[in-house]
Amino acid sequence: MARKKQCQNTDRLIQSIDKILESRCSLSERDQNLTEAIAKLQLLKHKKGKSNKEILETGIEALEAIARYFKS
């Protein structure tokens, strides 16, 4: 059940980031941070057999990319 919930939350986050990208008229260098975050989240979603440490590290990398987007 935890895996299903994790996938649902990851899907929602990916959809939210996609909406941000869709609302942009043109993609800038800044938007690459969101694209990077989506790539990390998709890896997290599709790879099975990851340890909790690997899941947390990938999640943190995605959140760092999102933070860079809003920071710049």
Helices and strands as residue ranges (DSSP letters): H 2-23, H 32-46, H 52-71
